[in-house]
Each structure stands twice: as structure tokens, then as C-alpha cells.
């Protein structure tokens, strides 16, 4: 549309970039949470294997002791991973709030741009109509365009 330029275009572009950055952070946190969940699954699977070995090798005392130590280590790793998981969930929750705020800011600017475009089009059409009315009056009075 010739003649129209949104005066806050740079601000709108900045808000779009900020929203994209916050969305990237959000997605990265979600990926990290997924990795932690997979790590917990792996640890649980290892624990089950250790329990199975303990049942199968109940007569071998030295193996039994080493398997119990390893099981204790696995439980500690699982607890640490669970703690990380909860922290990551909280970070995701906070990042989602930030992301929603950035989306709201962008949408506000886009709404303002839409309103200005509507106003520009309305004024343009009114000016166009005035010109056509002027030409119509001129012809109705018997005049010619020069």
C-alpha cells in the first residue's frame, strides 16, 4: 500500500525477535527436561537389573555387597535427577510466563498496526471519494477536465 508506513515497525520487529528468543529458551528447557526424564528411566531400568542380579546371585556374598553399593549409588543419582527435574519444571513454568508476556506485547503492537492500517485505508478511501465527487460536480456543471 503506497504511502503507508507503520511508525512503530522497528519496535514490532524487536518484539517479534524477543518473542522468538524466549520461545527458543522455552523449547531448550523442555528438551533438557526430556533428557532428564530419559536419564531417570535409564536409572530405573538399571536398578531393576541390579535387583534381578541380587535375586539371582544371593549366594555370592562379595557380588551381593558390590551390587548393593551400586544400587545405593543409583538411588542417589535418581534422587539428584528427580531434584533436577523439579527445578527444570519450575524454570519451564517461569519461562512460559515470560514467553506469554512477550506474545502479549507483540500482539498489542500488531493490533496497533492493524488499527493504523484500517485508519489509513479509511482516510484514503474518503479522499478518493472526495476526488470522485469533485470530478462528478465538475462534469455535472458542464465543465471539462483540462
VMD Tcl script that builds the backbone (N, CA, C; Angstrom):
set m [mol new atoms 438]
animate dup $m
set s [atomselect $m all]
$s set {name element resname resid chain x y z} {
  {N N UNK 1 A 0.860 -1.168 0.000}
  {CA C UNK 1 A 0.000 0.000 0.000}
  {C C UNK 1 A 0.901 1.224 0.000}
  {N N UNK 2 A 0.858 1.963 -1.083}
  {CA C UNK 2 A 1.731 3.111 -1.251}
  {C C UNK 2 A 1.361 4.219 -0.267}
  {N N UNK 3 A 2.386 4.785 0.328}
  {CA C UNK 3 A 2.157 5.921 1.205}
  {C C UNK 3 A 1.989 5.564 2.663}
  {N N UNK 4 A 1.879 4.292 2.987}
  {CA C UNK 4 A 1.692 3.938 4.387}
  {C C UNK 4 A 2.948 3.296 4.941}
  {N N UNK 5 A 3.346 3.753 6.104}
  {CA C UNK 5 A 4.469 3.150 6.811}
  {C C UNK 5 A 4.135 3.173 8.290}
  {N N UNK 6 A 4.169 1.999 8.911}
  {CA C UNK 6 A 3.878 1.875 10.339}
  {C C UNK 6 A 5.028 2.503 11.107}
  {N N UNK 7 A 4.716 3.501 11.926}
  {CA C UNK 7 A 5.775 4.254 12.602}
  {C C UNK 7 A 6.477 3.454 13.701}
  {N N UNK 8 A 5.859 2.358 14.146}
  {CA C UNK 8 A 6.475 1.534 15.195}
  {C C UNK 8 A 6.966 0.190 14.654}
  {N N UNK 9 A 7.275 0.153 13.359}
  {CA C UNK 9 A 7.692 -1.106 12.723}
  {C C UNK 9 A 8.949 -1.682 13.388}
  {N N UNK 10 A 9.904 -0.821 13.728}
  {CA C UNK 10 A 11.140 -1.299 14.362}
  {C C UNK 10 A 10.839 -1.911 15.732}
  {N N UNK 11 A 9.934 -1.295 16.457}
  {CA C UNK 11 A 9.561 -1.825 17.776}
  {C C UNK 11 A 8.851 -3.164 17.611}
  {N N UNK 12 A 7.973 -3.260 16.636}
  {CA C UNK 12 A 7.274 -4.518 16.363}
  {C C UNK 12 A 8.281 -5.611 16.014}
  {N N UNK 13 A 9.236 -5.303 15.152}
  {CA C UNK 13 A 10.254 -6.284 14.772}
  {C C UNK 13 A 11.089 -6.713 15.980}
  {N N UNK 14 A 11.395 -5.755 16.850}
  {CA C UNK 14 A 12.140 -6.063 18.074}
  {C C UNK 14 A 11.332 -7.007 18.961}
  {N N UNK 15 A 10.053 -6.722 19.110}
  {CA C UNK 15 A 9.197 -7.584 19.941}
  {C C UNK 15 A 9.071 -8.981 19.352}
  {N N UNK 16 A 9.030 -9.075 18.041}
  {CA C UNK 16 A 8.973 -10.389 17.389}
  {C C UNK 16 A 10.253 -11.162 17.676}
  {N N UNK 17 A 11.402 -10.501 17.541}
  {CA C UNK 17 A 12.681 -11.169 17.822}
  {C C UNK 17 A 12.780 -11.592 19.285}
  {N N UNK 18 A 12.327 -10.725 20.197}
  {CA C UNK 18 A 12.362 -11.071 21.619}
  {C C UNK 18 A 11.484 -12.290 21.897}
  {N N UNK 19 A 10.305 -12.313 21.289}
  {CA C UNK 19 A 9.414 -13.457 21.468}
  {C C UNK 19 A 10.067 -14.739 20.948}
  {N N UNK 20 A 10.710 -14.649 19.790}
  {CA C UNK 20 A 11.386 -15.824 19.229}
  {C C UNK 20 A 12.499 -16.309 20.150}
  {N N UNK 21 A 13.250 -15.377 20.736}
  {CA C UNK 21 A 14.328 -15.754 21.657}
  {C C UNK 21 A 13.765 -16.445 22.894}
  {N N UNK 22 A 12.692 -15.907 23.432}
  {CA C UNK 22 A 12.084 -16.510 24.622}
  {C C UNK 22 A 11.499 -17.884 24.291}
  {N N UNK 23 A 10.964 -18.022 23.085}
  {CA C UNK 23 A 10.428 -19.314 22.669}
  {C C UNK 23 A 11.550 -20.339 22.524}
  {N N UNK 24 A 12.702 -19.893 21.992}
  {CA C UNK 24 A 13.858 -20.784 21.882}
  {C C UNK 24 A 14.314 -21.245 23.267}
  {N N UNK 25 A 14.348 -20.320 24.224}
  {CA C UNK 25 A 14.733 -20.680 25.598}
  {C C UNK 25 A 13.746 -21.695 26.169}
  {N N UNK 26 A 12.476 -21.466 25.938}
  {CA C UNK 26 A 11.427 -22.365 26.431}
  {C C UNK 26 A 11.605 -23.770 25.849}
  {N N UNK 27 A 11.809 -23.837 24.542}
  {CA C UNK 27 A 11.975 -25.135 23.882}
  {C C UNK 27 A 13.248 -25.838 24.357}
  {N N UNK 28 A 14.304 -25.066 24.602}
  {CA C UNK 28 A 15.543 -25.646 25.108}
  {C C UNK 28 A 15.328 -26.245 26.498}
  {N N UNK 29 A 14.607 -25.526 27.356}
  {CA C UNK 29 A 14.314 -26.042 28.693}
  {C C UNK 29 A 13.472 -27.318 28.614}
  {N N UNK 30 A 12.505 -27.342 27.694}
  {CA C UNK 30 A 11.679 -28.534 27.517}
  {C C UNK 30 A 12.537 -29.730 27.068}
  {N N UNK 31 A 13.510 -29.473 26.195}
  {CA C UNK 31 A 14.409 -30.535 25.737}
  {C C UNK 31 A 15.246 -31.043 26.910}
  {N N UNK 32 A 15.757 -30.122 27.717}
  {CA C UNK 32 A 16.544 -30.527 28.884}
  {C C UNK 32 A 15.697 -31.376 29.837}
  {N N UNK 33 A 14.449 -30.976 30.049}
  {CA C UNK 33 A 13.554 -31.752 30.917}
  {C C UNK 33 A 13.349 -33.154 30.347}
  {N N UNK 34 A 13.177 -33.242 29.047}
  {CA C UNK 34 A 13.009 -34.537 28.397}
  {C C UNK 34 A 14.252 -35.409 28.598}
  {N N UNK 35 A 15.428 -34.790 28.475}
  {CA C UNK 35 A 16.683 -35.520 28.689}
  {C C UNK 35 A 16.761 -36.046 30.125}
  {N N UNK 36 A 16.350 -35.237 31.087}
  {CA C UNK 36 A 16.370 -35.648 32.488}
  {C C UNK 36 A 15.401 -36.813 32.701}
  {N N UNK 37 A 14.222 -36.730 32.103}
  {CA C UNK 37 A 13.253 -37.828 32.223}
  {C C UNK 37 A 13.819 -39.126 31.652}
  {N N UNK 38 A 14.506 -39.018 30.514}
  {CA C UNK 38 A 15.118 -40.205 29.914}
  {C C UNK 38 A 16.213 -40.770 30.819}
  {N N UNK 39 A 16.967 -39.880 31.454}
  {CA C UNK 39 A 18.020 -40.308 32.372}
  {C C UNK 39 A 17.407 -41.058 33.562}
  {N N UNK 40 A 16.297 -40.553 34.074}
  {CA C UNK 40 A 15.607 -41.216 35.193}
  {C C UNK 40 A 15.121 -42.598 34.773}
  {N N UNK 41 A 14.581 -42.709 33.566}
  {CA C UNK 41 A 14.131 -44.011 33.064}
  {C C UNK 41 A 15.296 -44.999 32.994}
  {N N UNK 42 A 16.424 -44.503 32.507}
  {CA C UNK 42 A 17.613 -45.355 32.396}
  {C C UNK 42 A 18.064 -45.830 33.776}
  {N N UNK 43 A 18.078 -44.929 34.729}
  {CA C UNK 43 A 18.482 -45.289 36.097}
  {C C UNK 43 A 17.524 -46.328 36.674}
  {N N UNK 44 A 16.220 -46.123 36.478}
  {CA C UNK 44 A 15.239 -47.084 36.985}
  {C C UNK 44 A 15.438 -48.455 36.351}
  {N N UNK 45 A 15.742 -48.467 35.076}
  {CA C UNK 45 A 15.989 -49.727 34.384}
  {C C UNK 45 A 17.229 -50.419 34.961}
  {N N UNK 46 A 18.270 -49.632 35.208}
  {CA C UNK 46 A 19.489 -50.192 35.816}
  {C C UNK 46 A 19.194 -50.744 37.208}
  {N N UNK 47 A 18.380 -50.035 37.979}
  {CA C UNK 47 A 18.019 -50.509 39.319}
  {C C UNK 47 A 17.301 -51.857 39.237}
  {N N UNK 48 A 16.398 -51.989 38.292}
  {CA C UNK 48 A 15.681 -53.251 38.125}
  {C C UNK 48 A 16.647 -54.383 37.773}
  {N N UNK 49 A 17.619 -54.075 36.922}
  {CA C UNK 49 A 18.625 -55.080 36.573}
  {C C UNK 49 A 19.426 -55.503 37.802}
  {N N UNK 50 A 19.789 -54.537 38.639}
  {CA C UNK 50 A 20.546 -54.838 39.857}
  {C C UNK 50 A 19.705 -55.707 40.791}
  {N N UNK 51 A 18.439 -55.370 40.955}
  {CA C UNK 51 A 17.550 -56.185 41.799}
  {C C UNK 51 A 17.470 -57.621 41.271}
  {N N UNK 52 A 17.393 -57.739 39.981}
  {CA C UNK 52 A 17.325 -59.067 39.378}
  {C C UNK 52 A 18.603 -59.854 39.642}
  {N N UNK 53 A 19.753 -59.179 39.502}
  {CA C UNK 53 A 21.033 -59.832 39.795}
  {C C UNK 53 A 21.118 -60.225 41.266}
  {N N UNK 54 A 20.606 -59.361 42.127}
  {CA C UNK 54 A 20.631 -59.674 43.563}
  {C C UNK 54 A 19.818 -60.934 43.857}
  {N N UNK 55 A 18.683 -61.070 43.212}
  {CA C UNK 55 A 17.855 -62.258 43.412}
  {C C UNK 55 A 18.543 -63.513 42.865}
  {N N UNK 56 A 19.189 -63.346 41.704}
  {CA C UNK 56 A 19.833 -64.499 41.066}
  {C C UNK 56 A 21.128 -64.919 41.767}
  {N N UNK 57 A 21.847 -63.952 42.303}
  {CA C UNK 57 A 23.168 -64.224 42.882}
  {C C UNK 57 A 23.168 -64.081 44.402}
  {N N UNK 58 A 22.151 -64.538 45.059}
  {CA C UNK 58 A 22.039 -64.346 46.506}
  {C C UNK 58 A 23.091 -65.127 47.299}
  {N N UNK 59 A 23.754 -66.128 46.704}
  {CA C UNK 59 A 24.765 -66.923 47.407}
  {C C UNK 59 A 26.156 -66.300 47.361}
  {N N UNK 60 A 26.421 -65.451 46.364}
  {CA C UNK 60 A 27.746 -64.833 46.212}
  {C C UNK 60 A 27.781 -63.541 47.034}
  {N N UNK 61 A 28.414 -63.614 48.209}
  {CA C UNK 61 A 28.403 -62.507 49.167}
  {C C UNK 61 A 29.126 -61.259 48.648}
  {N N UNK 62 A 30.308 -61.430 48.050}
  {CA C UNK 62 A 31.061 -60.258 47.573}
  {C C UNK 62 A 30.334 -59.562 46.439}
  {N N UNK 63 A 29.770 -60.328 45.528}
  {CA C UNK 63 A 28.999 -59.737 44.436}
  {C C UNK 63 A 27.759 -59.043 44.988}
  {N N UNK 64 A 27.157 -59.659 45.975}
  {CA C UNK 64 A 25.968 -59.109 46.611}
  {C C UNK 64 A 26.274 -57.749 47.246}
  {N N UNK 65 A 27.416 -57.653 47.937}
  {CA C UNK 65 A 27.809 -56.390 48.582}
  {C C UNK 65 A 28.070 -55.312 47.530}
  {N N UNK 66 A 28.800 -55.669 46.479}
  {CA C UNK 66 A 29.100 -54.672 45.440}
  {C C UNK 66 A 27.825 -54.232 44.707}
  {N N UNK 67 A 26.908 -55.168 44.501}
  {CA C UNK 67 A 25.644 -54.799 43.847}
  {C C UNK 67 A 24.819 -53.872 44.737}
  {N N UNK 68 A 24.840 -54.085 46.025}
  {CA C UNK 68 A 24.110 -53.208 46.953}
  {C C UNK 68 A 24.722 -51.800 46.973}
  {N N UNK 69 A 26.044 -51.730 46.907}
  {CA C UNK 69 A 26.702 -50.402 46.838}
  {C C UNK 69 A 26.284 -49.675 45.554}
  {N N UNK 70 A 26.319 -50.436 44.464}
  {CA C UNK 70 A 25.932 -49.851 43.183}
  {C C UNK 70 A 24.469 -49.406 43.217}
  {N N UNK 71 A 23.633 -50.188 43.851}
  {CA C UNK 71 A 22.215 -49.843 43.981}
  {C C UNK 71 A 22.046 -48.555 44.780}
  {N N UNK 72 A 22.839 -48.415 45.832}
  {CA C UNK 72 A 22.786 -47.193 46.647}
  {C C UNK 72 A 23.203 -45.974 45.812}
  {N N UNK 73 A 24.228 -46.173 44.991}
  {CA C UNK 73 A 24.696 -45.095 44.108}
  {C C UNK 73 A 23.604 -44.731 43.088}
  {N N UNK 74 A 22.952 -45.741 42.545}
  {CA C UNK 74 A 21.871 -45.495 41.582}
  {C C UNK 74 A 20.724 -44.721 42.226}
  {N N UNK 75 A 20.384 -45.082 43.451}
  {CA C UNK 75 A 19.312 -44.376 44.163}
  {C C UNK 75 A 19.680 -42.914 44.377}
  {N N UNK 76 A 20.945 -42.653 44.698}
  {CA C UNK 76 A 21.400 -41.270 44.891}
  {C C UNK 76 A 21.337 -40.502 43.570}
  {N N UNK 77 A 21.756 -41.143 42.487}
  {CA C UNK 77 A 21.695 -40.492 41.168}
  {C C UNK 77 A 20.246 -40.216 40.759}
  {N N UNK 78 A 19.361 -41.165 41.081}
  {CA C UNK 78 A 17.947 -40.982 40.748}
  {C C UNK 78 A 17.354 -39.811 41.547}
  {N N UNK 79 A 17.705 -39.731 42.827}
  {CA C UNK 79 A 17.198 -38.635 43.658}
  {C C UNK 79 A 17.699 -37.286 43.135}
  {N N UNK 80 A 18.974 -37.234 42.742}
  {CA C UNK 80 A 19.530 -35.997 42.188}
  {C C UNK 80 A 18.822 -35.626 40.881}
  {N N UNK 81 A 18.567 -36.621 40.057}
  {CA C UNK 81 A 17.881 -36.373 38.779}
  {C C UNK 81 A 16.444 -35.908 39.021}
  {N N UNK 82 A 15.782 -36.489 40.012}
  {CA C UNK 82 A 14.411 -36.071 40.345}
  {C C UNK 82 A 14.408 -34.609 40.800}
  {N N UNK 83 A 15.415 -34.237 41.590}
  {CA C UNK 83 A 15.515 -32.848 42.056}
  {C C UNK 83 A 15.720 -31.907 40.865}
  {N N UNK 84 A 16.623 -32.310 39.950}
  {CA C UNK 84 A 16.856 -31.503 38.737}
  {C C UNK 84 A 15.572 -31.382 37.918}
  {N N UNK 85 A 14.837 -32.475 37.852}
  {CA C UNK 85 A 13.587 -32.492 37.092}
  {C C UNK 85 A 12.607 -31.471 37.655}
  {N N UNK 86 A 12.465 -31.443 38.967}
  {CA C UNK 86 A 11.550 -30.481 39.603}
  {C C UNK 86 A 12.028 -29.043 39.376}
  {N N UNK 87 A 13.331 -28.821 39.482}
  {CA C UNK 87 A 13.881 -27.479 39.230}
  {C C UNK 87 A 13.628 -27.061 37.784}
  {N N UNK 88 A 13.821 -27.999 36.865}
  {CA C UNK 88 A 13.621 -27.696 35.442}
  {C C UNK 88 A 12.157 -27.398 35.162}
  {N N UNK 89 A 11.249 -28.147 35.816}
  {CA C UNK 89 A 9.815 -27.883 35.646}
  {C C UNK 89 A 9.483 -26.467 36.105}
  {N N UNK 90 A 10.063 -26.055 37.207}
  {CA C UNK 90 A 9.820 -24.703 37.722}
  {C C UNK 90 A 10.374 -23.657 36.754}
  {N N UNK 91 A 11.578 -23.925 36.223}
  {CA C UNK 91 A 12.181 -22.998 35.251}
  {C C UNK 91 A 11.315 -22.902 33.998}
  {N N UNK 92 A 10.754 -24.017 33.563}
  {CA C UNK 92 A 9.881 -24.027 32.383}
  {C C UNK 92 A 8.626 -23.204 32.660}
  {N N UNK 93 A 8.094 -23.368 33.845}
  {CA C UNK 93 A 6.893 -22.620 34.228}
  {C C UNK 93 A 7.162 -21.109 34.189}
  {N N UNK 94 A 8.312 -20.699 34.727}
  {CA C UNK 94 A 8.675 -19.281 34.720}
  {C C UNK 94 A 8.923 -18.788 33.289}
  {N N UNK 95 A 9.610 -19.609 32.502}
  {CA C UNK 95 A 9.898 -19.220 31.120}
  {C C UNK 95 A 8.619 -19.098 30.312}
  {N N UNK 96 A 7.641 -19.947 30.606}
  {CA C UNK 96 A 6.358 -19.870 29.907}
  {C C UNK 96 A 5.669 -18.540 30.216}
  {N N UNK 97 A 5.771 -18.085 31.458}
  {CA C UNK 97 A 5.196 -16.783 31.818}
  {C C UNK 97 A 5.852 -15.670 31.015}
  {N N UNK 98 A 7.193 -15.722 30.928}
  {CA C UNK 98 A 7.933 -14.712 30.162}
  {C C UNK 98 A 7.511 -14.761 28.697}
  {N N UNK 99 A 7.418 -15.966 28.154}
  {CA C UNK 99 A 7.034 -16.137 26.749}
  {C C UNK 99 A 5.635 -15.579 26.493}
  {N N UNK 100 A 4.707 -15.862 27.376}
  {CA C UNK 100 A 3.337 -15.362 27.211}
  {C C UNK 100 A 3.301 -13.828 27.266}
  {N N UNK 101 A 4.134 -13.246 28.125}
  {CA C UNK 101 A 4.201 -11.781 28.213}
  {C C UNK 101 A 4.740 -11.200 26.904}
  {N N UNK 102 A 5.756 -11.835 26.331}
  {CA C UNK 102 A 6.329 -11.368 25.056}
  {C C UNK 102 A 5.305 -11.517 23.930}
  {N N UNK 103 A 4.545 -12.606 23.930}
  {CA C UNK 103 A 3.499 -12.782 22.919}
  {C C UNK 103 A 2.453 -11.679 23.040}
  {N N UNK 104 A 2.103 -11.359 24.272}
  {CA C UNK 104 A 1.106 -10.319 24.517}
  {C C UNK 104 A 1.608 -8.965 24.000}
  {N N UNK 105 A 2.885 -8.663 24.265}
  {CA C UNK 105 A 3.464 -7.405 23.790}
  {C C UNK 105 A 3.466 -7.341 22.265}
  {N N UNK 106 A 3.828 -8.458 21.613}
  {CA C UNK 106 A 3.843 -8.488 20.153}
  {C C UNK 106 A 2.432 -8.314 19.597}
  {N N UNK 107 A 1.485 -9.021 20.174}
  {CA C UNK 107 A 0.112 -8.938 19.685}
  {C C UNK 107 A -0.454 -7.536 19.855}
  {N N UNK 108 A -0.061 -6.859 20.923}
  {CA C UNK 108 A -0.505 -5.479 21.144}
  {C C UNK 108 A -0.002 -4.588 20.014}
  {N N UNK 109 A 1.274 -4.751 19.656}
  {CA C UNK 109 A 1.835 -3.945 18.570}
  {C C UNK 109 A 1.184 -4.299 17.231}
  {N N UNK 110 A 0.929 -5.579 17.002}
  {CA C UNK 110 A 0.279 -5.968 15.749}
  {C C UNK 110 A -1.141 -5.412 15.666}
  {N N UNK 111 A -1.836 -5.390 16.784}
  {CA C UNK 111 A -3.190 -4.827 16.821}
  {C C UNK 111 A -3.142 -3.328 16.500}
  {N N UNK 112 A -2.160 -2.653 17.090}
  {CA C UNK 112 A -1.988 -1.222 16.810}
  {C C UNK 112 A -1.715 -0.999 15.322}
  {N N UNK 113 A -0.874 -1.854 14.744}
  {CA C UNK 113 A -0.564 -1.741 13.318}
  {C C UNK 113 A -1.827 -1.948 12.481}
  {N N UNK 114 A -2.624 -2.956 12.829}
  {CA C UNK 114 A -3.877 -3.213 12.105}
  {C C UNK 114 A -4.808 -2.010 12.181}
  {N N UNK 115 A -4.908 -1.434 13.371}
  {CA C UNK 115 A -5.783 -0.272 13.542}
  {C C UNK 115 A -5.298 0.903 12.699}
  {N N UNK 116 A -3.993 1.116 12.660}
  {CA C UNK 116 A -3.457 2.215 11.853}
  {C C UNK 116 A -3.673 1.969 10.368}
  {N N UNK 117 A -3.543 0.713 9.942}
  {CA C UNK 117 A -3.784 0.385 8.530}
  {C C UNK 117 A -5.250 0.644 8.185}
  {N N UNK 118 A -6.151 0.212 9.056}
  {CA C UNK 118 A -7.584 0.460 8.826}
  {C C UNK 118 A -7.866 1.960 8.738}
  {N N UNK 119 A -7.254 2.726 9.621}
  {CA C UNK 119 A -7.441 4.178 9.616}
  {C C UNK 119 A -6.899 4.780 8.317}
  {N N UNK 120 A -5.721 4.320 7.885}
  {CA C UNK 120 A -5.114 4.815 6.657}
  {C C UNK 120 A -6.008 4.500 5.454}
  {N N UNK 121 A -6.505 3.261 5.379}
  {CA C UNK 121 A -7.365 2.849 4.262}
  {C C UNK 121 A -8.640 3.677 4.258}
  {N N UNK 122 A -9.221 3.884 5.428}
  {CA C UNK 122 A -10.453 4.667 5.525}
  {C C UNK 122 A -10.210 6.098 5.026}
  {N N UNK 123 A -9.133 6.706 5.473}
  {CA C UNK 123 A -8.816 8.080 5.035}
  {C C UNK 123 A -8.534 8.111 3.528}
  {N N UNK 124 A -7.824 7.096 3.045}
  {CA C UNK 124 A -7.509 7.021 1.626}
  {C C UNK 124 A -8.794 6.936 0.803}
  {N N UNK 125 A -9.716 6.064 1.240}
  {CA C UNK 125 A -10.979 5.909 0.519}
  {C C UNK 125 A -11.828 7.179 0.590}
  {N N UNK 126 A -11.811 7.858 1.733}
  {CA C UNK 126 A -12.549 9.119 1.857}
  {C C UNK 126 A -11.979 10.167 0.912}
  {N N UNK 127 A -10.653 10.275 0.835}
  {CA C UNK 127 A -10.021 11.225 -0.084}
  {C C UNK 127 A -10.361 10.877 -1.538}
  {N N UNK 128 A -10.330 9.593 -1.834}
  {CA C UNK 128 A -10.658 9.120 -3.173}
  {C C UNK 128 A -12.101 9.497 -3.528}
  {N N UNK 129 A -13.017 9.311 -2.576}
  {CA C UNK 129 A -14.421 9.627 -2.790}
  {C C UNK 129 A -14.596 11.133 -3.006}
  {N N UNK 130 A -13.871 11.937 -2.232}
  {CA C UNK 130 A -13.950 13.395 -2.399}
  {C C UNK 130 A -13.513 13.800 -3.800}
  {N N UNK 131 A -12.447 13.166 -4.286}
  {CA C UNK 131 A -11.968 13.474 -5.631}
  {C C UNK 131 A -13.001 13.105 -6.676}
  {N N UNK 132 A -13.595 11.926 -6.510}
  {CA C UNK 132 A -14.615 11.483 -7.460}
  {C C UNK 132 A -15.840 12.402 -7.414}
  {N N UNK 133 A -16.240 12.820 -6.214}
  {CA C UNK 133 A -17.362 13.753 -6.080}
  {C C UNK 133 A -17.040 15.076 -6.763}
  {N N UNK 134 A -15.807 15.545 -6.602}
  {CA C UNK 134 A -15.370 16.801 -7.228}
  {C C UNK 134 A -15.438 16.694 -8.747}
  {N N UNK 135 A -14.969 15.561 -9.266}
  {CA C UNK 135 A -14.999 15.348 -10.713}
  {C C UNK 135 A -16.452 15.275 -11.183}
  {N N UNK 136 A -17.295 14.587 -10.427}
  {CA C UNK 136 A -18.713 14.475 -10.782}
  {C C UNK 136 A -19.386 15.831 -10.799}
  {N N UNK 137 A -19.126 16.687 -9.810}
  {CA C UNK 137 A -19.707 18.038 -9.771}
  {C C UNK 137 A -19.230 18.866 -10.954}
  {N N UNK 138 A -17.968 18.726 -11.249}
  {CA C UNK 138 A -17.408 19.500 -12.347}
  {C C UNK 138 A -18.084 19.135 -13.673}
  {N N UNK 139 A -18.272 17.814 -13.916}
  {CA C UNK 139 A -18.937 17.381 -15.133}
  {C C UNK 139 A -20.422 17.743 -15.130}
  {N N UNK 140 A -21.070 17.677 -13.960}
  {CA C UNK 140 A -22.499 17.973 -13.921}
  {C C UNK 140 A -22.762 19.461 -14.204}
  {N N UNK 141 A -21.778 20.292 -13.989}
  {CA C UNK 141 A -21.933 21.727 -14.265}
  {C C UNK 141 A -21.540 22.046 -15.720}
  {N N UNK 142 A -21.240 21.025 -16.474}
  {CA C UNK 142 A -20.930 21.238 -17.897}
  {C C UNK 142 A -19.462 21.529 -18.133}
  {N N UNK 143 A -18.663 21.368 -17.189}
  {CA C UNK 143 A -17.234 21.641 -17.359}
  {C C UNK 143 A -16.507 20.455 -17.942}
  {N N UNK 144 A -15.299 20.742 -18.337}
  {CA C UNK 144 A -14.449 19.692 -18.882}
  {C C UNK 144 A -13.157 19.666 -18.092}
  {N N UNK 145 A -12.563 18.482 -18.047}
  {CA C UNK 145 A -11.262 18.383 -17.367}
  {C C UNK 145 A -10.195 18.878 -18.317}
  {N N UNK 146 A -9.276 19.627 -17.783}
  {CA C UNK 146 A -8.204 20.133 -18.642}
  {C C UNK 146 A -6.907 19.500 -18.272}
}
mol reanalyze $m
mol bondsrecalc $m
mol representation Tube
mol addrep $m
